[in-house]
Amino acid sequence: MEAAAILLRLHGAPVHFHRKGRGRYRPAPPDILKQALAALERRRLQEEQKQRYVETLKAGELPPAIAALGVALLVRPDKNGIEYKALEQAASELHLSPLRLLLARGAIASPYRWHRDSFLAATFPHGASFPAGLPAPEPTGGELPLALCRRSRSTTRQRPRSTMRSPCS
């Protein structure tokens, strides 16, 4: 009974002991143990921060970290980030979609702004502005050159496909 209890405790502490075969364990090296404990502490702090974000969102306020990300949380989310996880958790607890929650808290100014910004983010992932140092287009002098083809006539009845010709041919 005592051996089974020890085995369960060893198996339940993978940070402190490494498995070395069936039912055999060895202590973790000090440097690996130090890194593993630091990672556990970092995860604990991130979880606390996420809970603060969730409570702030549920209280009707907007955390600055989530406000800074705004539309990016919905268009290109980092699903491993604590801001996204907090937004998802708060939205599910409030029975709202993440978009509705961000609209209600003011992270997105209006539905129009959401549609505009999400379109720009999806269509122009590197930004909608022109690169710096791009020369201005040269003026054409007011007149554009005329094309060397006749204009097409708009009719209600179209020719059969086999006899249709391009207006420039």
Backbone as CSV, one residue per row, in Angstrom:
resi,resn,N_x,N_y,N_z,CA_x,CA_y,CA_z,C_x,C_y,C_z
1,MET,0.823,-1.185,0.000,0.000,0.000,0.000,0.875,1.259,0.000
2,GLU,1.916,1.197,0.836,2.813,2.343,0.925,3.558,2.559,-0.387
3,ALA,3.964,1.493,-1.054,4.668,1.598,-2.336,3.758,2.188,-3.398
4,ALA,2.487,1.825,-3.378,1.544,2.386,-4.351,1.350,3.878,-4.120
5,ALA,1.281,4.296,-2.860,1.125,5.721,-2.543,2.344,6.508,-2.991
6,ILE,3.525,5.963,-2.769,4.757,6.630,-3.203,4.799,6.721,-4.721
7,LEU,4.420,5.651,-5.391,4.411,5.637,-6.845,3.452,6.684,-7.402
8,LEU,2.259,6.806,-6.804,1.298,7.818,-7.253,1.833,9.230,-7.026
9,ARG,2.501,9.466,-5.909,3.062,10.789,-5.632,4.198,11.109,-6.608
10,LEU,5.028,10.148,-6.918,6.109,10.368,-7.888,5.552,10.647,-9.275
11,HIS,4.532,9.887,-9.647,3.920,10.076,-10.963,3.203,11.429,-11.064
12,GLY,2.715,11.920,-9.924,1.998,13.197,-9.902,2.908,14.407,-9.814
13,ALA,4.200,14.221,-9.741,5.150,15.334,-9.650,6.164,15.256,-10.782
14,PRO,5.723,15.462,-12.029,6.650,15.312,-13.147,7.721,16.400,-13.198
15,VAL,7.510,17.504,-12.475,8.515,18.559,-12.449,9.717,18.112,-11.622
16,HIS,9.471,17.436,-10.519,10.541,17.072,-9.598,11.190,15.729,-9.918
17,PHE,10.451,14.838,-10.554,10.975,13.505,-10.844,10.696,13.139,-12.297
18,HIS,11.686,12.521,-12.932,11.543,12.051,-14.308,11.336,10.545,-14.289
19,ARG,10.510,10.104,-15.196,10.236,8.673,-15.286,11.389,8.004,-16.023
20,LYS,11.865,6.923,-15.471,13.006,6.210,-16.066,12.660,4.742,-16.232
21,GLY,11.592,4.481,-16.925,11.163,3.112,-17.103,9.880,2.862,-16.342
22,ARG,9.501,1.597,-16.341,8.223,1.228,-15.726,8.336,1.210,-14.204
23,GLY,7.703,2.203,-13.568,7.697,2.262,-12.119,8.988,2.756,-11.499
24,ARG,9.899,3.256,-12.311,11.173,3.740,-11.788,11.283,5.232,-12.069
25,TYR,11.743,5.982,-11.111,11.862,7.437,-11.240,13.237,7.870,-10.760
26,ARG,13.688,8.993,-11.293,14.935,9.590,-10.819,14.683,11.075,-10.595
27,PRO,15.397,11.710,-9.689,15.180,13.139,-9.445,15.605,13.963,-10.661
28,ALA,14.900,15.047,-10.873,15.224,15.929,-11.997,16.534,16.660,-11.707
29,PRO,17.356,16.888,-12.745,18.596,17.646,-12.536,18.265,19.066,-12.043
30,PRO,19.147,19.663,-11.254,18.849,20.980,-10.661,18.546,22.075,-11.678
31,ASP,19.270,22.117,-12.791,19.021,23.180,-13.777,17.659,23.006,-14.449
32,ILE,17.281,21.786,-14.760,15.970,21.532,-15.367,14.863,21.791,-14.353
33,LEU,15.100,21.422,-13.099,14.121,21.678,-12.048,13.899,23.176,-11.872
34,LYS,14.974,23.950,-11.922,14.871,25.407,-11.779,14.059,26.012,-12.925
35,GLN,14.308,25.572,-14.161,13.555,26.068,-15.326,12.084,25.666,-15.237
36,ALA,11.816,24.446,-14.803,10.437,23.970,-14.713,9.661,24.733,-13.645
37,LEU,10.292,25.008,-12.520,9.626,25.772,-11.469,9.368,27.214,-11.910
38,ALA,10.307,27.799,-12.668,10.105,29.154,-13.192,8.945,29.170,-14.190
39,ALA,8.837,28.133,-15.003,7.727,28.059,-15.965,6.394,27.907,-15.242
40,LEU,6.361,27.108,-14.180,5.128,26.964,-13.396,4.718,28.295,-12.766
41,GLU,5.680,29.036,-12.253,5.388,30.340,-11.641,4.883,31.325,-12.697
42,ARG,5.502,31.302,-13.883,5.071,32.188,-14.974,3.632,31.860,-15.392
43,ARG,3.302,30.580,-15.490,1.935,30.185,-15.844,0.933,30.601,-14.775
44,ARG,1.335,30.497,-13.505,0.451,30.904,-12.418,0.178,32.412,-12.479
45,LEU,1.220,33.201,-12.738,1.047,34.655,-12.845,0.176,35.028,-14.048
46,GLN,0.363,34.317,-15.162,-0.466,34.584,-16.342,-1.927,34.241,-16.068
47,GLU,-2.163,33.181,-15.357,-3.539,32.790,-15.019,-4.180,33.834,-14.107
48,GLU,-3.413,34.358,-13.159,-3.940,35.421,-12.300,-4.263,36.668,-13.109
49,GLN,-3.372,37.023,-14.040,-3.618,38.198,-14.896,-4.861,37.986,-15.755
50,LYS,-5.031,36.787,-16.277,-6.208,36.483,-17.091,-7.478,36.629,-16.262
51,GLN,-7.442,36.153,-15.035,-8.621,36.271,-14.165,-8.928,37.738,-13.858
52,ARG,-7.889,38.563,-13.694,-8.128,40.007,-13.484,-8.786,40.620,-14.719
53,TYR,-8.318,40.235,-15.914,-8.920,40.746,-17.148,-10.389,40.327,-17.240
54,VAL,-10.677,39.067,-16.914,-12.051,38.557,-16.992,-12.946,39.323,-16.025
55,GLU,-12.480,39.509,-14.789,-13.283,40.228,-13.798,-13.502,41.685,-14.218
56,THR,-12.495,42.310,-14.801,-12.630,43.692,-15.267,-13.649,43.775,-16.389
57,LEU,-13.583,42.840,-17.335,-14.544,42.840,-18.445,-15.960,42.581,-17.942
58,LYS,-16.098,41.674,-16.994,-17.428,41.375,-16.455,-17.980,42.543,-15.646
59,ALA,-17.085,43.375,-15.072,-17.514,44.531,-14.284,-17.907,45.710,-15.167
60,GLY,-17.734,45.599,-16.477,-18.147,46.662,-17.385,-17.032,47.604,-17.778
61,GLU,-15.794,47.263,-17.470,-14.650,48.097,-17.826,-13.805,47.372,-18.865
62,LEU,-12.887,48.130,-19.452,-12.032,47.577,-20.497,-10.578,47.639,-20.049
63,PRO,-9.905,46.488,-19.900,-8.484,46.511,-19.537,-7.654,47.161,-20.653
64,PRO,-6.641,47.944,-20.309,-5.829,48.626,-21.336,-5.173,47.668,-22.328
65,ALA,-4.755,46.490,-21.870,-4.100,45.537,-22.779,-5.067,45.045,-23.848
66,ILE,-6.330,44.852,-23.487,-7.326,44.399,-24.458,-7.737,45.558,-25.352
67,ALA,-7.808,46.768,-24.800,-8.152,47.949,-25.599,-7.092,48.209,-26.667
68,ALA,-5.827,47.948,-26.338,-4.743,48.184,-27.298,-4.843,47.227,-28.484
69,LEU,-5.343,46.024,-28.255,-5.433,45.042,-29.346,-6.694,45.234,-30.180
70,GLY,-7.815,45.569,-29.555,-9.061,45.874,-30.246,-9.462,44.878,-31.306
71,VAL,-9.515,45.346,-32.553,-9.974,44.529,-33.685,-9.047,43.344,-33.936
72,ALA,-7.766,43.496,-33.624,-6.804,42.410,-33.864,-7.160,41.154,-33.070
73,LEU,-7.836,41.306,-31.926,-8.264,40.132,-31.162,-9.285,39.300,-31.918
74,LEU,-9.999,39.916,-32.841,-11.027,39.194,-33.593,-10.564,38.828,-34.999
75,VAL,-9.754,39.676,-35.617,-9.349,39.439,-37.007,-8.172,38.478,-37.077
76,ARG,-7.122,38.751,-36.325,-5.940,37.883,-36.297,-5.592,37.577,-34.842
77,PRO,-6.388,36.742,-34.181,-6.155,36.521,-32.750,-4.953,35.622,-32.489
78,ASP,-4.274,35.935,-31.401,-3.250,35.033,-30.877,-3.960,34.179,-29.836
79,LYS,-4.401,33.009,-30.233,-5.252,32.194,-29.369,-4.523,31.652,-28.147
80,ASN,-3.213,31.794,-28.101,-2.461,31.392,-26.919,-2.212,32.559,-25.974
81,GLY,-2.554,33.774,-26.399,-2.340,34.951,-25.571,-3.379,35.050,-24.461
82,ILE,-2.982,35.640,-23.326,-3.910,35.717,-22.199,-5.037,36.708,-22.484
83,GLU,-4.806,37.707,-23.346,-5.865,38.661,-23.661,-7.006,37.971,-24.399
84,TYR,-6.653,37.145,-25.389,-7.681,36.428,-26.149,-8.419,35.435,-25.258
85,LYS,-7.665,34.700,-24.441,-8.298,33.725,-23.557,-9.227,34.405,-22.562
86,ALA,-8.819,35.577,-22.043,-9.665,36.316,-21.104,-10.925,36.818,-21.806
87,LEU,-10.789,37.312,-23.027,-11.948,37.783,-23.789,-12.922,36.638,-24.045
88,GLU,-12.411,35.490,-24.448,-13.264,34.320,-24.697,-13.985,33.881,-23.427
89,GLN,-13.257,33.824,-22.314,-13.862,33.377,-21.062,-14.927,34.365,-20.587
90,ALA,-14.622,35.657,-20.649,-15.590,36.665,-20.208,-16.825,36.652,-21.109
91,ALA,-16.618,36.499,-22.414,-17.752,36.469,-23.343,-18.634,35.252,-23.083
92,SER,-18.028,34.102,-22.814,-18.845,32.908,-22.559,-19.580,33.022,-21.227
93,GLU,-18.956,33.609,-20.215,-19.629,33.767,-18.927,-20.762,34.788,-18.994
94,LEU,-20.618,35.800,-19.873,-21.665,36.812,-20.030,-22.681,36.431,-21.107
95,HIS,-22.468,35.296,-21.772,-23.343,34.812,-22.848,-23.419,35.837,-23.986
96,LEU,-22.254,36.358,-24.367,-22.129,37.290,-25.487,-21.068,36.763,-26.439
97,SER,-21.105,37.250,-27.663,-20.009,36.945,-28.576,-18.859,37.893,-28.229
98,PRO,-17.628,37.521,-28.557,-16.508,38.427,-28.288,-16.682,39.783,-28.971
99,LEU,-17.245,39.796,-30.186,-17.485,41.059,-30.882,-18.450,41.941,-30.097
100,ARG,-19.559,41.376,-29.638,-20.537,42.153,-28.861,-19.920,42.678,-27.567
101,LEU,-19.087,41.860,-26.935,-18.459,42.291,-25.688,-17.507,43.462,-25.943
102,LEU,-16.699,43.372,-27.008,-15.789,44.472,-27.317,-16.552,45.735,-27.713
103,LEU,-17.663,45.573,-28.421,-18.495,46.741,-28.757,-19.081,47.367,-27.494
104,ALA,-19.556,46.538,-26.573,-20.169,47.045,-25.348,-19.151,47.744,-24.448
105,ARG,-17.898,47.277,-24.454,-16.880,47.866,-23.581,-16.148,49.035,-24.242
106,GLY,-16.398,49.282,-25.525,-15.792,50.434,-26.196,-14.453,50.160,-26.856
107,ALA,-14.036,48.906,-26.940,-12.782,48.595,-27.629,-12.933,48.804,-29.127
108,ILE,-14.155,48.630,-29.626,-14.490,48.913,-31.022,-15.539,50.003,-30.978
109,ALA,-15.290,51.107,-31.695,-16.135,52.296,-31.580,-17.575,52.057,-32.031
110,SER,-17.760,51.366,-33.145,-19.106,51.162,-33.683,-19.091,49.959,-34.619
111,PRO,-20.280,49.442,-34.965,-20.312,48.341,-35.943,-19.715,48.744,-37.292
112,TYR,-19.955,49.989,-37.695,-19.359,50.463,-38.951,-17.831,50.381,-38.859
113,ARG,-17.291,50.860,-37.756,-15.841,50.849,-37.571,-15.303,49.415,-37.570
114,TRP,-16.044,48.479,-36.959,-15.650,47.069,-36.949,-15.576,46.527,-38.366
115,HIS,-16.624,46.776,-39.168,-16.635,46.259,-40.538,-15.506,46.869,-41.356
116,ARG,-15.286,48.165,-41.200,-14.237,48.847,-41.958,-12.863,48.316,-41.557
117,ASP,-12.592,48.271,-40.257,-11.276,47.837,-39.794,-11.021,46.364,-40.089
118,SER,-12.032,45.513,-39.975,-11.826,44.095,-40.271,-11.604,43.886,-41.764
119,PHE,-12.307,44.672,-42.602,-12.068,44.585,-44.047,-10.645,45.003,-44.376
120,LEU,-10.203,46.129,-43.815,-8.840,46.596,-44.092,-7.800,45.610,-43.585
121,ALA,-8.027,45.037,-42.413,-7.065,44.089,-41.864,-7.010,42.807,-42.691
122,ALA,-8.149,42.360,-43.199,-8.175,41.127,-43.990,-7.643,41.359,-45.402
123,THR,-7.970,42.520,-45.984,-7.593,42.795,-47.364,-6.169,43.318,-47.486
124,PHE,-5.762,44.146,-46.544,-4.427,44.737,-46.570,-3.694,44.375,-45.279
125,PRO,-3.158,43.160,-45.176,-2.543,42.728,-43.913,-1.322,43.551,-43.515
126,HIS,-0.662,44.213,-44.467,0.523,45.015,-44.145,0.192,46.487,-44.006
127,GLY,-1.090,46.838,-44.022,-1.504,48.233,-43.890,-2.021,48.770,-45.215
128,ALA,-2.911,49.768,-45.131,-3.533,50.313,-46.329,-2.822,51.553,-46.847
129,SER,-1.740,51.971,-46.212,-1.044,53.174,-46.664,0.024,52.799,-47.695
130,PHE,0.456,53.795,-48.428,1.507,53.580,-49.412,2.859,53.550,-48.715
131,PRO,3.840,52.869,-49.285,5.160,52.846,-48.669,5.800,54.233,-48.674
132,ALA,6.639,54.494,-47.684,7.330,55.787,-47.614,8.318,55.884,-48.773
133,GLY,8.441,57.059,-49.339,9.390,57.285,-50.426,8.868,56.896,-51.796
134,LEU,7.597,56.562,-51.909,7.023,56.206,-53.204,6.823,57.481,-54.018
135,PRO,7.371,57.554,-55.246,7.211,58.788,-56.027,5.765,58.984,-56.466
136,ALA,5.377,60.238,-56.596,4.022,60.558,-57.047,3.892,60.212,-58.528
137,PRO,2.698,59.822,-58.977,2.532,59.508,-60.401,2.705,60.768,-61.250
138,GLU,3.213,60.562,-62.442,3.445,61.703,-63.343,2.126,62.159,-63.946
139,PRO,1.929,63.481,-64.069,0.686,63.978,-64.669,0.614,63.609,-66.147
140,THR,-0.604,63.362,-66.633,-0.786,62.951,-68.030,-1.057,64.141,-68.947
141,GLY,-1.170,65.328,-68.438,-1.421,66.492,-69.278,-2.906,66.732,-69.500
142,GLY,-3.767,66.043,-68.790,-5.201,66.294,-68.898,-5.917,65.408,-69.897
143,GLU,-5.265,64.955,-70.954,-5.900,64.131,-71.979,-5.326,62.726,-71.952
144,LEU,-6.192,61.749,-72.008,-5.762,60.369,-72.103,-5.791,59.949,-73.560
145,PRO,-4.928,59.052,-73.986,-4.936,58.618,-75.389,-6.207,57.838,-75.708
146,LEU,-6.663,57.949,-76.953,-7.857,57.240,-77.385,-7.508,55.811,-77.786
147,ALA,-8.397,54.883,-77.523,-8.202,53.485,-77.897,-8.488,53.323,-79.384
148,LEU,-7.864,52.342,-80.010,-8.017,52.112,-81.433,-9.067,51.043,-81.726
149,CYS,-10.115,50.982,-80.965,-11.165,50.014,-81.221,-12.514,50.724,-81.108
150,ARG,-13.509,50.143,-81.739,-14.832,50.767,-81.698,-15.540,50.363,-80.416
151,ARG,-16.433,51.199,-79.966,-17.133,50.902,-78.729,-18.185,49.829,-78.982
152,SER,-18.490,49.082,-77.956,-19.488,48.032,-78.100,-20.869,48.621,-77.893
153,ARG,-21.847,48.039,-78.595,-23.231,48.494,-78.461,-23.922,47.659,-77.395
154,SER,-24.671,48.307,-76.595,-25.420,47.612,-75.567,-26.796,47.287,-76.127
155,THR,-27.127,46.022,-76.209,-28.439,45.601,-76.723,-29.063,44.649,-75.736
156,THR,-30.385,44.536,-75.833,-31.080,43.611,-74.943,-30.964,42.189,-75.450
157,ARG,-30.791,42.024,-76.733,-30.661,40.690,-77.301,-29.213,40.459,-77.706
158,GLN,-28.576,39.434,-77.170,-27.177,39.184,-77.482,-27.062,38.192,-78.620
159,ARG,-25.967,38.304,-79.325,-25.671,37.348,-80.384,-25.364,35.990,-79.785
160,PRO,-25.528,34.933,-80.532,-25.095,33.614,-80.038,-23.593,33.637,-79.756
161,ARG,-23.169,32.842,-78.836,-21.771,32.850,-78.395,-20.788,32.632,-79.544
162,SER,-21.112,31.799,-80.459,-20.152,31.471,-81.532,-19.891,32.654,-82.437
163,THR,-20.828,33.605,-82.552,-20.613,34.730,-83.459,-20.233,36.005,-82.730
164,MET,-20.083,35.954,-81.412,-19.711,37.166,-80.668,-18.260,37.491,-80.943
165,ARG,-17.994,38.765,-81.183,-16.634,39.204,-81.440,-16.270,40.296,-80.459
166,SER,-14.998,40.418,-80.211,-14.496,41.477,-79.333,-14.609,42.796,-80.079
167,PRO,-14.904,43.916,-79.420,-14.996,45.193,-80.100,-13.667,45.652,-80.670
168,CYS,-12.551,45.113,-80.219,-11.240,45.537,-80.717,-10.725,44.620,-81.833
169,SER,-11.489,43.638,-82.269,-10.985,42.728,-83.305,-11.387,43.167,-84.682
